[in-house]
Amino acid sequence: MALSDPRSAADPLDRVQELITLYSDPHASVAHLLCDGHPSDAVAYTVIEPDLSATVLTYGRLKAESERFAAALADLGVGPGDRVATLMGKSADYLVALLATWRLGAVTVPLFTAFAPPAIALRLLASEAKVVICDDTQRSKLEPGEDIPADTTWQVVVSQGAGNAGDLRFAELLAAHEPGQPAAVLGGDAPLVHIFTSGTTGRPKGVVVPAAAIAGFRLYAEFGCGVREDDVFWNAADPGWAYGLYFGVIASLSLGVPSVMLHSGFSAELTWRVMEEFGVTNFAAAPTVYRSLRASGVPVPDALALRHASSAGEPLTPEVNAWAEQAFGIQVHDHYGQTEAGMLINNHQLPALRREVRSGSMGHPMPGWSLHVLHEDRDEIAPAGTVGRIAADLTASPLAWFHGYEGDPVKSAEKFSPDGRWYYTGDVGQVDEEGYFHFSSRDDDVIIMAGYRIGPFDVESVLVTHPAVVECAVVAAPDEVRGEVLEAFVVLQDGVEASDALATELQQLVKKRFAAHAYPRTVHFVDLLPKTPSGKIQRFVLRQRRRTDPKARP
């Protein structure tokens, strides 16, 4: 596909319009845009096993195998708009299944492999999935029981194993069908993904992503991550969630850049070995990955080719960059986005958009989005430095595609202003005089103590600078005098013992480095923090436990 180089665009908005036009075209074909239009001998993905053996998927191979599997799905009655769920690890079969689904104009429903049956059942039933493709190791989660009904209508296809009686086998379906299944041409309004929010603040909600959204996903890779055609790109996030699916798989396939996928769980040693041996030049992951690499003590290889590192999913705390600059000589750029929108605000890596990275800031709005901070009590833009509600001005945000949650008009209405101008992110923050945005909290994470509004991230960012702290979460606890006070739940480095003295030390650190009134009145030392499967800390779980039982511990 002959598109301009984003580095040569005089105005990034020209690039925005170019890609919006491409992916919104009424004759757009997802399979063509993500696979068939690339050179057949170009490498799409290198899928790496824990022993560092690898399967190389060229676009030619991906086209042929996805045509075969699409023919098999078509024989099962799958057609445009039907939902096909994937409960699979990061494998070659997974990539083939995705492309086959989109080749038919069907819609993928991502299921994270760490999900338990209740989470799987919610997504399968809500999406009305017609087929579920799962790894053999995941098959038991689909057994009828308390959560999975006995009279399900979906057909199960098993990868990497035999499965149960009545199941179909991925490899056998592939072998039994010939390539040649044509690519559906449904245009930019056709649904592409049916994903569910991570449940950071409650029950997950369904989001249907149109093909036109690929424009924003690709622009993030170009603008935010600074991906170039000569890169080896590795987005280590799991594609069971938005960041891994939108900006790992879909963005990389839209670019045609050689990418890496690790068919394994996280290991610091293995992460470094993959980067070194496969020449990764551009890396993206959640903050948890960087914190785990830092805490592991595993030496960083000398021969890394890494030139860019990016992070998203939750705010990047400042100790990560202090370590990253010393460990491998570059900064990790923090980015901010949502399942409902894609990426919105970035410390951009593209040279034309690159600005100084400032600690605690998620950067500037991505071209194609207009972001502002609104007053707490009215839909008016607040002055710089004011803590308020982060919102997108839809009249000036051509990359916006979200119109509401599937089948939930009440929750949908809560995301938009009555006049339709503003999309409410549900997050609280501020923007400074130079346009740098700073995240404070989710709307319902805000702590109000004696009239002061305190964002937990501000306090957490101080606590994690202590060498004994791996990660932490700050929440509100009821107080008869102040209404609410802060309490901190802290995970310590291995070998560090919890003590009253250490708790006092952490309290004093917050007083000294942030604000005297905002220190945690109690410090709880815990082994783990409650998180969503995508790694986001669930402060609401801690708050609920604290409110129902003041003596409760996570």
ABEGO torsion letter per residue (X at the ends): XBBBBAAABABAAAAAAAAAAAAABAABBAAAAAAAABBAABBABBBBBAAGBBBBBBAAAAAAAAAAAAAAAAAAGBBBGBBBBBBBBBBAAAAAAAAAAAAAGBBBBBBBAABBAAAAAAAAAAAGBABBBBBAAAAAAABBBAABBAABABBBBBBGEAEBBGBBBAAAAAAABBBGBBBBBAEAABBABBBBBAGAAEBBBBBBBBAAAAAAAAAAAAAAAGBBAABBBBBABBAABAAAAAAAAAAAAAAGBBBBBBBBBBBAAAAAAAAAAAGBABBBBBAAAAAAAAAAGBBBBAABABABBBBBGBBBBAAAAAAAAAAAGBBBBBBBBBAAAEBABBBBABAAABBBBBBGBAEBBBBGBBBBBBBAABBBBBBBGBBBBBBBBAAABAABABAEBBGBAAAAAAABBAAGABBBAGBBBBBBAAGBBBBABBAAABBBBGGBBBBAAAAAAAAAABAABABBBBBBBBBAAAGBBBBBBBBBBBGBBBBAAAAAAAAAAAAAAABAAABBABBBBBABBBBBAAGBBBAAAAAAAAAABAABBX
